[in-house]
């Protein structure tokens, strides 16, 4: 069953006045995750409340229009009667997209992984030559500096936890693990600095539009083909950055199974041949402890409105697969580099 973000869904204003801005008749409305499905006389649509700037939304429209020229299996915006992809209603920005009638990708299914990996490579190839003036989303060549900043953030979170007079379970577990993960970030930086990272950042065929949020629910399978939706976090970066994002999301719930990474890389390579120097950079990117960093930042900067128990349980889960992660990175280094 799909999880509903009830607190977020309450922020939507589902007035008929909003839908009067579109050339269809609403028959039914129901929620799924953070959005609403709108059943209309012209098919099913997705209503999404936009929480970023209009400039960012236009960037997303720009990349979708570019990719669609050669790769059509992605989301598509529905324009309102004014011809815009967004509608401002009572101070909030909304957009609508056509619903892709597929099922969510199952990372446990090798065939789904194969289909998705081939499609990802084709989508990356379709974005060849894309340029943008929206520099906020151009991250090519910035990973090393970003990791250095994130390392400093982790040291700052460590200071915050240490000054807490009444340390809770989260603080204590975090402090028992933080030095290890700061060292992991240092290793990641070192691998990238000693790789051909900056060289491949100058090679156009190594750069693409990256989806950057390749969770199972953003990949839909329809008639044995993969479709990509929700480009909210899309960036312009190295192809291997998106591969890192995909591999990380797949393996973390399957004991960091190296065979799943092999399926992804082998099938991706059937469309685009990954050079050895790209694999080296991919190894450096995979070495960064994203999950531990994310839960730490979410907790100590209060980015997520979760109960302490939720934070603690998620931290425990991430710490519990430390050895699996370590074994995965060793296998990757020994067998793929």
Backbone as numpy.savetxt, mean C-alpha at the origin, in Angstrom:
# Nx Ny Nz CAx CAy CAz Cx Cy Cz
-16.27 -12.18 6.03 -17.12 -10.97 6.03 -16.24 -9.72 6.03
-16.60 -8.72 5.26 -15.82 -7.49 5.17 -15.96 -6.68 6.45
-14.82 -6.14 6.91 -14.82 -5.32 8.11 -15.38 -3.95 7.79
-16.22 -3.45 8.68 -16.78 -2.12 8.51 -16.11 -1.17 9.49
-15.68 -0.02 8.99 -15.14 1.02 9.85 -16.30 1.95 10.21
-17.05 1.53 11.24 -18.30 2.22 11.55 -18.09 3.68 11.93
-17.04 3.97 12.69 -16.80 5.35 13.09 -16.51 6.24 11.88
-15.78 5.70 10.92 -15.47 6.47 9.72 -16.70 6.62 8.83
-17.46 5.56 8.70 -18.65 5.59 7.83 -19.67 6.61 8.31
-19.67 6.90 9.62 -20.60 7.89 10.16 -20.33 9.29 9.61
-19.12 9.52 9.10 -18.73 10.84 8.61 -19.31 11.15 7.23
-19.83 10.12 6.57 -20.43 10.32 5.24 -21.77 11.05 5.37
-22.04 11.94 4.43 -23.35 12.58 4.34 -24.06 11.98 3.13
-24.99 11.07 3.39 -25.64 10.32 2.31 -26.94 10.97 1.85
-26.92 12.27 1.73 -28.11 13.00 1.29 -28.37 12.77 -0.20
-29.64 12.76 -0.57 -30.00 12.64 -1.99 -29.50 13.84 -2.79
-29.29 14.96 -2.09 -28.77 16.15 -2.78 -27.38 15.87 -3.36
-26.61 15.04 -2.66 -25.29 14.65 -3.17 -25.42 13.86 -4.46
-26.34 12.90 -4.46 -26.49 12.03 -5.64 -27.19 12.73 -6.80
-27.84 13.86 -6.51 -28.44 14.65 -7.59 -27.37 15.23 -8.52
-26.12 15.20 -8.07 -25.02 15.71 -8.89 -24.58 14.71 -9.95
-25.23 13.54 -9.97 -24.84 12.48 -10.91 -26.03 12.06 -11.78
-25.71 11.54 -12.95 -26.74 11.16 -13.92 -27.13 9.69 -13.76
-27.67 9.38 -12.59 -28.21 8.03 -12.36 -29.24 8.09 -11.24
-29.99 7.02 -11.10 -31.01 6.91 -10.05 -30.53 5.91 -9.01
-30.51 6.34 -7.75 -30.05 5.46 -6.66 -31.16 4.49 -6.29
-30.82 3.20 -6.27 -31.78 2.16 -5.89 -31.53 1.63 -4.48
-30.25 1.58 -4.09 -29.91 1.04 -2.77 -28.51 1.52 -2.40
-28.24 1.56 -1.08 -26.93 1.97 -0.57 -26.56 1.04 0.58
-25.33 0.53 0.58 -24.88 -0.28 1.72 -23.36 -0.15 1.87
-22.87 -0.29 3.10 -21.45 -0.06 3.38 -20.57 -1.29 3.16
-19.30 -1.02 2.86 -18.27 -2.06 2.81 -16.94 -1.38 3.16
-16.28 -1.86 4.19 -15.04 -1.27 4.69 -15.22 0.21 4.99
-14.51 1.09 4.25 -14.58 2.53 4.50 -15.41 3.28 3.46
-16.13 2.54 2.62 -16.87 3.17 1.52 -18.30 2.65 1.48
-19.07 3.20 0.57 -20.44 2.72 0.35 -20.59 2.24 -1.10
-21.32 1.14 -1.25 -21.71 0.69 -2.58 -23.05 1.31 -2.91
-23.14 1.94 -4.07 -24.36 2.59 -4.52 -24.92 1.78 -5.68
-26.06 1.17 -5.47 -26.72 0.40 -6.54 -27.60 1.36 -7.33
-27.32 1.53 -8.62 -28.04 2.50 -9.44 -28.64 1.84 -10.68
-29.41 2.62 -11.40 -29.98 2.12 -12.66 -28.92 1.99 -13.75
-27.70 2.44 -13.46 -26.59 2.32 -14.41 -25.46 1.48 -13.83
-25.84 0.56 -12.98 -24.84 -0.33 -12.40 -24.41 0.10 -11.01
-23.55 -0.71 -10.40 -23.09 -0.43 -9.04 -21.87 0.48 -9.05
-21.87 1.41 -8.11 -20.79 2.38 -7.97 -20.22 2.31 -6.56
-19.03 2.85 -6.39 -18.40 2.99 -5.08 -18.37 4.47 -4.72
-18.94 4.83 -3.57 -18.85 6.21 -3.07 -17.73 6.27 -2.05
-16.79 7.16 -2.27 -15.63 7.29 -1.38 -15.50 8.72 -0.90
-15.34 8.88 0.40 -15.07 10.19 0.98 -13.57 10.43 0.88
-13.19 11.55 0.28 -11.78 11.83 0.02 -11.20 12.66 1.16
-10.15 12.13 1.79 -9.55 12.81 2.94 -8.19 13.42 2.63
-7.89 13.56 1.35 -6.64 14.22 0.98 -6.98 15.40 0.07
-5.98 16.08 -0.43 -6.21 17.32 -1.17 -6.72 17.05 -2.59
-7.31 18.08 -3.15 -7.78 18.00 -4.54 -6.59 17.77 -5.48
-5.46 18.36 -5.14 -4.25 18.18 -5.96 -3.84 16.71 -5.99
-3.94 16.04 -4.84 -3.60 14.62 -4.79 -4.62 13.79 -5.58
-5.89 14.15 -5.48 -6.91 13.43 -6.24 -6.67 13.57 -7.74
-6.29 14.75 -8.17 -6.03 14.97 -9.59 -4.79 14.20 -10.04
-3.82 14.04 -9.13 -2.65 13.20 -9.44 -3.08 11.76 -9.67
-3.98 11.27 -8.81 -4.48 9.90 -8.96 -5.23 9.74 -10.28
-6.04 10.74 -10.62 -6.74 10.71 -11.91 -5.73 10.68 -13.06
-4.68 11.46 -12.91 -3.64 11.55 -13.94 -2.97 10.19 -14.17
-2.63 9.49 -13.09 -1.94 8.21 -13.26 -2.88 7.13 -13.79
-4.13 7.17 -13.36 -5.10 6.18 -13.84 -5.33 6.35 -15.34
-5.48 7.59 -15.78 -5.68 7.85 -17.20 -4.47 7.41 -18.02
-3.28 7.56 -17.46 -2.06 7.17 -18.17 -1.95 5.65 -18.27
-2.17 4.96 -17.15 -2.06 3.50 -17.13 -3.09 2.87 -18.06
-4.30 3.44 -18.08 -5.41 2.85 -18.85 -5.13 2.78 -20.35
-4.20 3.57 -20.83 -3.88 3.56 -22.26 -3.41 2.17 -22.68
-2.64 1.51 -21.81 -2.10 0.18 -22.16 -2.55 -0.93 -21.21
-3.09 -0.56 -20.06 -3.54 -1.58 -19.09 -4.88 -1.13 -18.52
-5.94 -1.82 -18.91 -7.29 -1.35 -18.58 -7.88 -1.90 -17.30
-7.18 -2.82 -16.64 -7.79 -3.49 -15.49 -7.53 -2.73 -14.18
-8.00 -1.50 -14.15 -7.89 -0.68 -12.95 -9.20 0.08 -12.75
-9.33 0.67 -11.57 -10.52 1.44 -11.23 -10.71 2.61 -12.20
-11.95 3.10 -12.26 -12.25 4.23 -13.14 -13.23 5.17 -12.43
-12.94 6.46 -12.49 -13.80 7.45 -11.84 -15.08 7.68 -12.62
-16.15 7.97 -11.89 -17.44 8.37 -12.47 -17.52 9.90 -12.39
-17.76 10.55 -13.50 -17.85 12.01 -13.50 -19.26 12.46 -13.15
-19.36 13.61 -12.48 -20.68 14.16 -12.14 -21.22 14.96 -13.33
-22.37 15.56 -13.15 -23.02 16.25 -14.28 -22.25 17.50 -14.72
-21.31 17.96 -13.87 -20.45 19.08 -14.26 -19.20 18.60 -15.00
-19.02 17.27 -15.06 -17.85 16.72 -15.74 -16.64 16.56 -14.85
-16.83 16.69 -13.53 -15.73 16.55 -12.57 -15.73 15.15 -11.95
-14.55 14.68 -11.53 -14.47 13.38 -10.87 -14.72 13.48 -9.37
-14.95 14.69 -8.89 -15.21 14.90 -7.46 -16.42 15.80 -7.29
-17.05 15.67 -6.13 -18.18 16.53 -5.78 -17.97 17.04 -4.36
-18.05 18.34 -4.18 -17.96 18.93 -2.84 -19.38 19.07 -2.31
-19.64 18.46 -1.17 -20.97 18.54 -0.56 -20.82 18.82 0.93
-21.34 19.97 1.36 -21.28 20.41 2.75 -19.85 20.34 3.30
-18.94 20.86 2.49 -17.54 20.99 2.92 -16.71 19.72 2.81
-17.32 18.63 2.35 -16.59 17.37 2.21 -16.47 16.99 0.73
-15.37 16.34 0.38 -15.14 15.95 -1.01 -15.42 14.45 -1.18
-16.18 14.13 -2.21 -16.54 12.74 -2.52 -16.18 12.44 -3.96
-15.90 11.17 -4.23 -15.77 10.72 -5.61 -16.47 9.38 -5.77
-16.85 9.07 -6.99 -17.50 7.80 -7.29 -16.69 7.05 -8.33
-16.70 5.73 -8.22 -16.02 4.87 -9.17 -16.95 3.73 -9.55
-16.77 3.20 -10.74 -17.51 2.01 -11.14 -17.05 0.83 -10.29
-18.00 0.02 -9.85 -17.66 -1.18 -9.08 -17.15 -2.27 -10.01
-15.99 -2.82 -9.69 -15.46 -3.97 -10.42 -16.00 -5.23 -9.74
-16.76 -6.00 -10.46 -17.45 -7.15 -9.89 -16.53 -8.37 -9.86
-15.58 -8.34 -8.92 -14.65 -9.45 -8.76 -14.54 -9.83 -7.30
-13.80 -10.87 -7.03 -13.57 -11.28 -5.64 -12.19 -10.81 -5.19
-12.04 -10.65 -3.89 -10.75 -10.22 -3.36 -9.69 -11.30 -3.55
-8.49 -10.86 -3.84 -7.37 -11.78 -4.04 -7.11 -12.56 -2.75
-6.89 -13.85 -2.89 -6.56 -14.71 -1.75 -5.06 -15.01 -1.78
-4.33 -14.41 -0.85 -2.88 -14.61 -0.83 -2.49 -16.06 -0.52
-3.43 -16.82 0.03 -3.16 -18.23 0.31 -3.20 -19.08 -0.96
-3.74 -18.51 -2.03 -3.94 -19.24 -3.29 -2.80 -18.93 -4.26
-1.95 -19.91 -4.58 -0.82 -19.67 -5.50 -1.25 -19.14 -6.86
-2.42 -19.58 -7.34 -2.90 -19.10 -8.64 -3.23 -17.62 -8.59
-3.85 -17.18 -7.49 -4.14 -15.75 -7.33 -2.85 -14.93 -7.31
-1.83 -15.45 -6.61 -0.55 -14.75 -6.55 0.08 -14.66 -7.94
-0.01 -15.74 -8.69 0.53 -15.75 -10.05 -0.17 -14.71 -10.92
-1.50 -14.74 -10.91 -2.30 -13.80 -11.71 -1.98 -12.35 -11.33
-1.90 -12.10 -10.03 -1.67 -10.73 -9.54 -0.26 -10.25 -9.88
0.72 -11.13 -9.80 2.11 -10.75 -10.08 2.31 -10.41 -11.55
1.71 -11.20 -12.42 1.78 -10.92 -13.86 1.09 -9.59 -14.16
-0.07 -9.37 -13.56 -0.81 -8.12 -13.79 -0.04 -6.92 -13.26
0.62 -7.08 -12.12 1.40 -5.98 -11.55 2.52 -5.57 -12.50
3.20 -6.56 -13.06 4.28 -6.26 -14.01 3.73 -5.53 -15.24
2.58 -5.97 -15.73 1.97 -5.33 -16.90 1.54 -3.90 -16.57
1.01 -3.70 -15.36 0.61 -2.36 -14.96 1.83 -1.45 -14.86
2.91 -1.97 -14.28 4.15 -1.19 -14.20 4.65 -0.82 -15.59
4.64 -1.77 -16.50 5.11 -1.49 -17.87 4.23 -0.45 -18.55
2.94 -0.46 -18.23 2.01 0.49 -18.84 2.27 1.92 -18.38
2.99 2.07 -17.28 3.26 3.42 -16.76 4.60 3.96 -17.23
5.28 3.22 -18.10 6.59 3.66 -18.60 6.47 5.04 -19.25
7.39 5.91 -18.89 7.41 7.25 -19.47 6.58 8.28 -18.74
5.85 7.85 -17.70 4.99 8.79 -16.97 5.83 9.81 -16.21
5.45 11.06 -16.30 6.08 12.12 -15.52 4.99 12.97 -14.89
5.33 13.65 -13.83 4.35 14.50 -13.14 5.06 15.69 -12.51
4.32 16.78 -12.36 4.84 17.96 -11.67 4.50 17.92 -10.18
3.74 16.88 -9.79 3.31 16.76 -8.39 4.42 16.04 -7.60
5.43 16.79 -7.19 6.65 16.22 -6.62 6.43 15.52 -5.28
5.33 15.82 -4.61 5.06 15.19 -3.32 4.98 13.67 -3.44
4.55 13.17 -4.59 4.40 11.73 -4.79 5.55 11.13 -5.63
6.57 11.91 -5.92 7.74 11.39 -6.64 8.78 11.01 -5.59
8.90 9.71 -5.32 9.78 9.24 -4.25 11.01 8.51 -4.77
11.18 8.45 -6.06 12.34 7.78 -6.64 13.63 8.42 -6.13
14.54 7.60 -5.61 15.82 8.09 -5.11 15.81 8.58 -3.67
14.67 8.44 -2.99 14.53 9.01 -1.64 14.46 7.97 -0.52
14.58 6.67 -0.84 14.39 5.63 0.18 15.44 5.68 1.28
16.70 5.87 0.92 17.77 5.87 1.93 17.56 7.01 2.92
17.30 8.20 2.40 17.08 9.35 3.28 15.83 9.14 4.13
14.80 8.56 3.54 13.56 8.28 4.28 13.84 7.32 5.43
14.60 6.27 5.17 14.92 5.29 6.22 15.74 5.92 7.34
16.63 6.84 6.99 17.43 7.53 8.02 16.54 8.38 8.92
15.57 9.04 8.32 14.62 9.83 9.11 13.80 8.92 10.01
13.36 7.79 9.48 12.55 6.85 10.26 13.36 6.22 11.39
14.65 6.05 11.18 15.51 5.56 12.26 15.56 6.58 13.40
15.67 7.85 13.06 15.65 8.90 14.09 14.31 8.94 14.81
13.24 8.72 14.07 11.91 8.66 14.71 11.85 7.53 15.73
12.40 6.38 15.38 12.40 5.24 16.30 13.19 5.56 17.56
14.31 6.24 17.41 15.08 6.67 18.59 14.28 7.64 19.45
13.48 8.48 18.79 12.63 9.43 19.52 11.53 8.69 20.28
10.91 7.69 19.64 9.88 6.90 20.32 10.48 6.17 21.52
11.72 5.75 21.39 12.41 5.08 22.51 12.55 6.04 23.69
12.88 7.29 23.40 13.00 8.29 24.46 11.65 8.53 25.14
10.59 8.60 24.33 9.25 8.80 24.89 8.89 7.66 25.84
9.12 6.43 25.39 8.79 5.26 26.22 9.60 5.25 27.51
10.86 5.64 27.41 11.73 5.62 28.59 11.34 6.65 29.64
10.78 7.78 29.20 10.43 8.82 30.18 9.05 8.61 30.81
8.29 7.64 30.28 7.00 7.32 30.90 7.24 6.78 32.31
6.70 7.47 33.31 6.89 7.01 34.70 6.15 5.71 34.95
4.94 5.64 34.45 4.14 4.42 34.64 4.06 3.68 33.30
5.09 2.92 33.04 5.15 2.20 31.77 4.09 1.10 31.72
3.39 1.03 30.58 2.40 -0.03 30.41 3.02 -1.21 29.66
2.21 -2.20 29.34 2.73 -3.41 28.68 3.30 -3.09 27.30
2.66 -2.16 26.61 3.17 -1.79 25.28 4.57 -1.19 25.41
4.74 -0.23 26.34 6.04 0.40 26.54 7.12 -0.64 26.83
6.81 -1.55 27.73 7.81 -2.54 28.16 8.20 -3.47 27.01
7.21 -3.93 26.24 7.53 -4.81 25.11 8.29 -4.04 24.03
7.84 -2.82 23.77 8.51 -1.98 22.78 9.97 -1.77 23.16
10.23 -1.44 24.42 11.60 -1.18 24.86 12.47 -2.43 24.83
11.85 -3.58 25.00 12.62 -4.83 24.96 13.04 -5.20 23.53
12.37 -4.62 22.53 12.64 -4.97 21.14 13.25 -3.84 20.31
13.15 -2.62 20.77 13.47 -1.47 19.93 14.90 -1.46 19.42
15.86 -1.83 20.24 17.26 -1.79 19.80 17.50 -2.74 18.63
16.87 -3.90 18.68 17.00 -4.86 17.58 16.48 -4.25 16.28
15.32 -3.61 16.35 14.71 -3.09 15.12 15.40 -1.82 14.62
15.97 -1.03 15.52 16.78 0.09 15.06 18.00 -0.43 14.31
18.57 -1.51 14.82 19.71 -2.14 14.13 19.29 -2.69 12.77
18.06 -3.21 12.67 17.55 -3.70 11.38 17.43 -2.56 10.37
17.01 -1.40 10.83 16.93 -0.24 9.94 18.32 0.15 9.46
19.29 0.12 10.37 20.68 0.43 10.00 21.19 -0.54 8.95
20.85 -1.82 9.10 21.27 -2.82 8.11 20.64 -2.53 6.75
19.37 -2.16 6.77 18.67 -1.85 5.52 19.33 -0.68 4.81
19.64 0.36 5.57 20.31 1.53 5.01 21.67 1.14 4.43
22.41 0.33 5.17 23.74 -0.10 4.73 23.67 -0.92 3.44
22.69 -1.82 3.35 22.53 -2.63 2.13 22.26 -1.73 0.93
21.37 -0.76 1.11 21.03 0.14 0.00 22.20 1.03 -0.38
22.93 1.52 0.62 24.07 2.40 0.34 25.19 1.66 -0.40
25.28 0.35 -0.20 26.32 -0.45 -0.86 25.80 -1.18 -2.09
24.60 -0.83 -2.52 23.99 -1.42 -3.71 24.09 -0.44 -4.87
23.42 -0.77 -5.97 23.35 0.13 -7.12 22.07 0.98 -7.06
21.63 1.28 -5.85 20.34 1.98 -5.68 20.27 3.26 -6.51
21.25 4.14 -6.31 21.17 5.43 -7.01 21.35 5.28 -8.52
22.08 4.25 -8.93 22.25 4.00 -10.37 20.92 3.63 -11.02
20.19 2.68 -10.41 18.95 2.25 -11.06 17.86 3.31 -10.95
18.01 4.23 -9.99 17.04 5.33 -9.89 17.14 6.27 -11.09
18.23 6.14 -11.86 18.42 6.97 -13.05 18.00 6.26 -14.33
17.60 4.97 -14.20 17.23 4.18 -15.37 15.71 4.16 -15.52
15.22 4.76 -16.60 13.78 4.93 -16.77 12.99 3.63 -16.77
13.59 2.55 -17.29 12.84 1.30 -17.35 12.71 0.63 -15.99
13.42 1.15 -14.99 13.33 0.60 -13.63 12.30 1.35 -12.78
11.77 2.44 -13.33 10.86 3.33 -12.60 9.44 3.16 -13.13
8.47 3.26 -12.25 7.07 3.14 -12.68 6.15 3.83 -11.69
4.89 3.92 -12.06 3.85 4.24 -11.09 3.72 3.04 -10.17
3.79 3.27 -8.89 3.67 2.19 -7.90 2.34 2.35 -7.16
1.60 1.27 -7.06 0.32 1.29 -6.35 0.54 1.62 -4.88
1.48 0.95 -4.26 1.97 1.25 -2.92 1.04 0.85 -1.78
-0.03 0.13 -2.10 -0.90 -0.42 -1.05 -1.54 -1.70 -1.58
-0.69 -2.69 -1.87 -1.16 -3.91 -2.53 -1.67 -4.94 -1.54
-2.63 -4.51 -0.73 -3.33 -5.42 0.19 -4.29 -6.29 -0.62
-4.69 -7.42 -0.03 -5.55 -8.38 -0.76 -6.85 -7.75 -1.24
-7.38 -6.79 -0.47 -8.68 -6.20 -0.85 -8.55 -5.12 -1.92
-7.32 -4.78 -2.29 -7.12 -3.82 -3.38 -6.77 -4.51 -4.70
-6.78 -5.85 -4.67 -6.57 -6.64 -5.89 -7.80 -7.53 -6.06
-8.53 -7.33 -7.13 -9.74 -8.11 -7.37 -9.50 -9.09 -8.52
-9.98 -10.30 -8.35 -9.84 -11.33 -9.38 -11.18 -11.52 -10.08
-11.14 -11.38 -11.40 -12.35 -11.54 -12.21 -11.98 -12.29 -13.49
-12.61 -13.43 -13.70 -12.36 -14.24 -14.89 -10.87 -14.49 -15.09
-10.21 -14.89 -14.00 -8.78 -15.24 -14.00 -7.87 -14.09 -14.42
-8.32 -12.87 -14.17 -7.49 -11.69 -14.39 -7.52 -10.83 -13.13
-6.42 -10.13 -12.86 -6.33 -9.28 -11.68 -6.62 -7.83 -12.04
-7.42 -7.18 -11.20 -7.75 -5.77 -11.34 -7.25 -5.03 -10.10
-6.78 -3.80 -10.27 -6.26 -3.03 -9.15 -7.18 -1.84 -8.85
-7.48 -1.66 -7.57 -8.33 -0.55 -7.14 -7.63 0.23 -6.03
-8.19 1.37 -5.68 -7.74 2.21 -4.56 -6.28 2.63 -4.70
-6.06 3.67 -5.47 -4.72 4.19 -5.72 -4.39 5.38 -4.80
-5.00 5.42 -3.63 -4.81 6.55 -2.72 -3.35 6.82 -2.37
-2.55 5.77 -2.29 -1.17 5.91 -1.85 -0.17 5.82 -3.00
-0.66 5.89 -4.23 0.20 5.72 -5.40 1.33 6.74 -5.43
2.49 6.27 -5.91 3.69 7.11 -5.99 4.42 6.80 -7.29
5.41 7.61 -7.60 6.33 7.32 -8.69 7.65 6.91 -8.05
8.06 5.66 -8.30 9.24 5.11 -7.61 9.75 3.91 -8.41
10.73 3.22 -7.85 11.25 2.02 -8.49 10.21 0.91 -8.49
10.22 0.10 -9.53 9.32 -1.05 -9.59 9.52 -1.97 -8.39
10.78 -2.13 -7.97 11.05 -3.04 -6.85 10.48 -2.52 -5.54
10.22 -1.22 -5.47 9.56 -0.69 -4.27 8.15 -1.25 -4.16
7.43 -1.31 -5.29 6.09 -1.88 -5.29 6.14 -3.39 -5.04
7.14 -4.06 -5.58 7.32 -5.48 -5.32 7.56 -5.74 -3.85
8.34 -4.86 -3.22 8.57 -4.97 -1.78 7.26 -4.83 -1.02
6.46 -3.85 -1.41 5.16 -3.63 -0.77 4.28 -4.87 -0.90
4.23 -5.45 -2.09 3.39 -6.62 -2.36 3.90 -7.83 -1.57
5.18 -8.11 -1.68 5.75 -9.27 -0.98 5.54 -9.17 0.52
5.79 -7.99 1.08 5.64 -7.79 2.52 4.22 -8.06 2.98
3.24 -7.56 2.21 1.84 -7.77 2.59 1.42 -9.23 2.46
2.02 -9.95 1.52 1.66 -11.35 1.31 2.25 -12.24 2.40
3.54 -12.09 2.68 4.24 -13.08 3.52 4.00 -12.93 5.01
3.60 -11.74 5.47 3.55 -11.52 6.92 2.49 -12.37 7.62
1.48 -12.79 6.90 0.44 -13.64 7.51 0.62 -15.11 7.17
1.75 -15.44 6.55 2.03 -16.84 6.18 3.43 -17.25 6.61
3.81 -16.82 7.81 5.08 -17.25 8.38 6.29 -16.83 7.57
6.18 -15.74 6.84 7.28 -15.24 6.00 7.80 -16.35 5.09
6.88 -16.98 4.41 7.16 -18.12 3.53 7.88 -17.65 2.27
9.14 -18.05 2.12 9.94 -17.62 0.97 9.34 -18.10 -0.34
8.59 -19.21 -0.30 8.02 -19.74 -1.55 7.01 -18.77 -2.14
6.33 -18.00 -1.30 5.37 -17.02 -1.82 6.10 -15.88 -2.53
7.24 -15.47 -1.97 8.05 -14.45 -2.65 8.56 -14.98 -3.98
8.91 -16.25 -4.01 9.38 -16.86 -5.26 8.29 -16.87 -6.33
7.06 -17.20 -5.91 5.93 -17.18 -6.86 5.77 -15.79 -7.46
5.81 -14.79 -6.60 5.63 -13.40 -7.05 6.74 -13.01 -8.02
7.99 -13.25 -7.64 9.12 -12.82 -8.46 9.20 -13.59 -9.78
8.96 -14.88 -9.73 9.03 -15.69 -10.95 7.97 -15.27 -11.97
6.76 -15.01 -11.49 5.69 -14.64 -12.41 5.79 -13.19 -12.87
6.24 -12.31 -11.99 6.50 -10.93 -12.38 7.57 -10.91 -13.47
8.59 -11.75 -13.30 9.72 -11.80 -14.24 9.34 -12.38 -15.60
8.19 -13.04 -15.69 7.74 -13.54 -16.99 7.32 -12.40 -17.91
7.09 -11.23 -17.32 6.71 -10.03 -18.08 7.85 -9.03 -18.13
8.49 -8.84 -16.98 9.60 -7.89 -16.86 10.76 -8.59 -16.16
11.90 -8.66 -16.83 13.06 -9.35 -16.28 13.74 -8.47 -15.22
13.75 -8.96 -13.98 14.33 -8.21 -12.87 15.84 -8.41 -12.86
16.59 -7.33 -12.98 18.06 -7.41 -13.00 18.60 -7.75 -11.61
19.80 -8.32 -11.57 20.43 -8.68 -10.30 20.56 -7.47 -9.38
20.90 -6.32 -9.96 21.08 -5.13 -9.13 19.74 -4.64 -8.56
18.65 -4.96 -9.24 17.33 -4.64 -8.70 16.98 -5.56 -7.54
17.34 -6.84 -7.66 17.10 -7.79 -6.56 17.88 -7.38 -5.32
19.08 -6.86 -5.53 19.90 -6.38 -4.42 19.20 -5.24 -3.69
18.65 -4.32 -4.46 17.91 -3.20 -3.87 16.64 -3.70 -3.20
15.96 -4.63 -3.83 14.75 -5.22 -3.23 15.07 -5.85 -1.88
16.20 -6.53 -1.78 16.63 -7.12 -0.51 16.81 -6.04 0.56
17.41 -4.93 0.17 17.58 -3.83 1.12 16.26 -3.25 1.57
15.32 -3.13 0.65 13.99 -2.61 0.98 13.22 -3.57 1.88
13.31 -4.87 1.58 12.63 -5.88 2.40 13.21 -5.96 3.80
14.46 -5.54 3.97 15.12 -5.63 5.27 14.62 -4.60 6.26
13.93 -3.58 5.77 13.38 -2.56 6.67 12.19 -3.15 7.43
12.14 -2.97 8.77 11.04 -3.55 9.58 9.78 -2.69 9.57
9.07 -2.71 8.45 7.92 -1.83 8.25 6.86 -2.00 9.34
6.51 -3.23 9.65 5.42 -3.47 10.60 5.74 -2.94 11.99
6.95 -3.19 12.46 7.32 -2.71 13.79 7.38 -1.18 13.81
7.91 -0.60 12.75 7.95 0.86 12.66 6.54 1.45 12.65
5.65 0.87 11.85 4.29 1.41 11.73 3.52 1.36 13.04
3.56 0.22 13.74 2.81 0.11 14.99 3.39 1.04 16.05
4.71 1.22 16.04 5.36 2.12 16.99 4.96 3.56 16.74
4.98 3.96 15.47 4.61 5.34 15.14 3.13 5.59 15.41
2.30 4.62 15.05 0.86 4.78 15.30 0.57 4.96 16.78
1.32 4.26 17.62 1.08 4.33 19.06 1.63 5.62 19.67
2.88 5.92 19.39 3.51 7.06 20.08 3.18 8.41 19.47
2.59 8.44 18.29 2.12 9.71 17.73 0.59 9.79 17.72
-0.06 8.75 18.26 -1.53 8.71 18.36 -2.20 8.87 17.00
-1.61 8.26 15.98 -2.19 8.36 14.63 -3.45 7.51 14.48
-3.59 6.48 15.30 -4.74 5.60 15.23 -5.55 5.69 16.52
-6.85 5.77 16.38 -7.74 5.85 17.54 -8.14 4.45 17.98
-7.14 3.69 18.46 -7.37 2.32 18.91 -7.25 2.23 20.42
-7.89 1.24 21.01 -7.71 0.96 22.43 -6.30 0.44 22.66
-5.79 0.63 23.89 -4.45 0.14 24.23 -4.31 -1.36 23.99
-5.38 -2.10 24.24 -5.33 -3.55 24.06 -5.11 -3.92 22.59
-5.72 -3.14 21.69 -5.54 -3.39 20.26 -4.09 -3.15 19.87
-3.53 -2.02 20.33 -2.13 -1.72 20.05 -1.22 -2.83 20.57
-1.45 -3.25 21.81 -0.60 -4.27 22.42 -0.67 -5.58 21.65
-1.88 -6.01 21.32 -2.03 -7.28 20.60 -1.35 -7.24 19.24
-1.41 -6.09 18.58 -0.76 -5.98 17.27 0.77 -5.97 17.42
1.25 -5.33 18.47 2.69 -5.33 18.70 3.19 -6.73 19.03
2.44 -7.44 19.86 2.81 -8.82 20.21 2.88 -9.68 18.94
1.89 -9.54 18.08 1.85 -10.32 16.84 3.08 -10.04 15.98
3.45 -8.76 15.87 4.58 -8.40 15.03 5.90 -8.88 15.63
5.99 -8.84 16.95 7.21 -9.32 17.60 7.33 -10.84 17.51
6.21 -11.52 17.49 6.22 -12.99 17.47 6.77 -13.57 16.17
6.69 -12.79 15.08 7.24 -13.35 13.84 8.65 -12.83 13.52
9.36 -12.38 14.55 10.73 -11.89 14.36 11.65 -12.96 13.77
11.58 -14.17 14.31 12.45 -15.25 13.84 12.09 -15.69 12.42
10.78 -15.72 12.12 10.35 -16.07 10.76 10.87 -15.04 9.75
10.79 -13.78 10.15 11.27 -12.70 9.28 12.77 -12.81 9.06
13.49 -13.12 10.12 14.94 -13.27 10.04 15.32 -14.41 9.08
14.59 -15.52 9.18 14.85 -16.67 8.32 14.53 -16.35 6.86
13.45 -15.60 6.65 13.08 -15.19 5.30 14.18 -14.37 4.65
14.69 -13.38 5.37 15.73 -12.51 4.82 17.00 -13.29 4.52
17.32 -14.25 5.37 18.49 -15.10 5.12 18.29 -15.94 3.85
17.11 -16.54 3.72 16.80 -17.34 2.53 16.86 -16.48 1.26
16.32 -15.27 1.36 16.32 -14.37 0.20 17.76 -14.06 -0.20
18.58 -13.72 0.78 19.98 -13.36 0.49 20.76 -14.54 -0.08
20.57 -15.71 0.51 21.36 -16.89 0.11 20.93 -17.48 -1.23
19.64 -17.38 -1.54 19.12 -18.09 -2.71 18.73 -17.20 -3.89
18.53 -15.92 -3.64 18.06 -15.05 -4.72 19.06 -13.99 -5.15
20.08 -13.77 -4.34 21.08 -12.76 -4.71 22.30 -13.40 -5.35
